[in-house]
Amino acid sequence: MTRTDKELLIVSALENGTVLDHIPAEHVFRALDILGLKGIESQITIGINLNSKLHGKKGIIKIADKFFEDEELNKLALLAPYATVNIIRDFKVVEKKKLQIPSEIEGIARCANPKCITNHQPIKTRFKTVPKGNSISLLCHWCEKMTDIKGIY
């Protein structure tokens, strides 16, 4: 079945900026938080529950005139391990990269231990990432308790 131009929604092409693709649909707004994108002046286009051949449903975020350091982007790997990053310049993809899980994360997840000091004092959380098969666990720097990544988001 082919579609006519009237049946397709067209999102304007990005002249310069970053496209984050293959984000799990349920984590798109959390991704905006992690990257500190709420309230910035750049144009942001968000797509949620888009069809994905590989993952069923996906999300996408397009940020005009914004480029990130790898360290910033890799924080997303905890909630979007299969996300891809496309760097756009002059309407062309000039670089494509996959996210890598950082060895340590700070301030983006809560410790699951109710007795942890980070849940009672204004102390920034800090975790070491620990690969466990196809999943990741987080080791709290402060209380040394292991937290399953699925329980954090």
C-alpha positions as a printed Julia matrix, in Angstrom:
153×3 Matrix{Float64}:
  0.0     0.0    0.0
  1.51    3.33  -1.01
  0.71    6.6    0.67
  0.05    9.93  -0.94
  1.92   13.08   0.09
 -1.18   14.23   2.01
 -1.08   11.12   4.19
  2.52   11.62   5.3
  3.53   14.01   8.04
  6.73   15.8    7.19
  9.09   17.15   9.85
 11.48   19.8    8.63
 15.03   18.7    7.95
 17.7    19.73  10.42
 20.33   22.06   8.98
 22.78   21.69  11.89
 22.42   19.8   15.13
 21.99   16.38  16.68
 19.43   13.64  16.11
 18.96   11.01  18.83
 17.19    8.01  17.34
 15.97    4.63  18.66
 15.23    5.88  22.17
 12.65    3.64  23.87
  9.39    5.59  23.55
  8.73    5.49  27.3
 12.11    7.16  28.04
 12.02   10.15  25.69
 11.09   12.71  28.35
 13.65   11.29  30.79
 16.26   11.64  28.01
 15.39   15.35  27.76
 16.01   15.67  31.51
 19.32   13.8   31.45
 20.64   15.99  28.64
 19.37   19.19  30.25
 17.26   20.11  27.22
 14.18   21.45  28.98
 14.11   25.21  28.68
 16.84   25.64  26.06
 16.23   28.07  23.23
 17.13   25.7   20.37
 14.35   24.15  18.31
 13.6    20.62  19.48
 11.48   18.12  17.59
 10.24   15.1   19.53
  8.67   11.95  18.12
  7.18    9.29  20.38
  5.71    5.87  19.57
  7.14    5.88  16.07
  7.35    2.5   14.34
 10.69    0.74  14.55
 11.45   -2.49  12.71
 14.0    -3.48  15.35
 12.32   -2.4   18.58
  8.58   -2.07  17.88
  8.08    1.51  19.08
 10.75    4.16  19.42
 11.31    7.8   20.16
 13.42   10.39  18.39
 14.75   13.79  19.47
 16.09   16.36  16.99
 17.95   19.33  18.48
 18.86   22.24  16.2
 22.28   23.87  16.55
 23.23   21.72  19.56
 26.18   19.34  19.73
 27.07   17.2   22.73
 30.24   15.79  24.2
 30.39   11.98  24.16
 30.37   11.98  27.98
 27.0    13.8   28.01
 25.44   11.48  25.43
 26.71    8.28  26.99
 24.53    8.92  30.06
 21.6     8.0   27.81
 23.01    4.5   27.33
 21.49    3.48  30.67
 17.95    3.98  29.41
 18.53    3.78  25.66
 21.38    1.31  25.04
 20.52    0.94  21.33
 20.13    4.66  20.61
 22.06    6.15  17.74
 23.4     9.68  17.49
 23.52   11.47  14.16
 25.47   14.7   13.82
 24.01   16.93  11.11
 25.84   19.73   9.29
 24.44   21.5    6.22
 21.48   19.07   6.13
 23.79   16.01   5.88
 24.7    13.31   8.39
 28.42   13.86   8.91
 28.86   11.46  11.81
 26.92    8.51  13.2
 27.72    6.93  16.53
 26.41    4.45  19.05
 26.2     5.16  22.74
 28.59    3.52  25.19
 27.73    2.82  28.79
 29.88    5.03  31.04
 31.88    3.39  33.82
 30.46    5.88  36.33
 27.34    8.05  36.43
 26.51   10.96  38.68
 23.25   12.65  39.57
 20.91   10.94  37.09
 19.63    7.93  39.05
 18.36    7.36  42.57
 19.74    4.74  44.89
 17.16    2.03  45.61
 18.42    1.67  49.18
 15.99    3.71  51.35
 18.72    4.09  54.0
 21.28    5.56  51.58
 22.47    9.03  52.57
 21.58   10.35  49.1
 17.91    9.75  49.9
 18.09   11.87  53.08
 20.74   14.53  52.47
 21.38   16.93  49.55
 24.18   14.74  48.19
 24.49   13.97  44.49
 24.19   10.26  43.7
 27.17    8.48  42.21
 27.28    4.96  40.82
 29.71    2.6   39.16
 28.1     0.71  36.28
 28.4    -3.06  36.51
 27.57   -5.13  33.4
 25.52   -8.27  34.21
 24.94  -10.27  31.04
 22.58   -8.23  28.85
 21.7    -5.89  31.71
 23.45   -3.32  33.86
 23.44   -2.84  37.6
 24.6     0.2   39.52
 26.9     0.09  42.55
 26.25    3.05  44.85
 29.4     4.96  45.78
 27.92    5.97  49.15
 26.18    2.88  50.57
 27.78    0.22  48.31
 24.41   -1.39  47.57
 23.74   -2.82  44.13
 20.7    -1.48  42.28
 19.1    -3.1   39.25
 18.89   -0.53  36.45
 15.29   -1.58  35.66
 14.17   -0.43  39.09
 15.53    3.08  38.62
 13.34    4.36  35.79
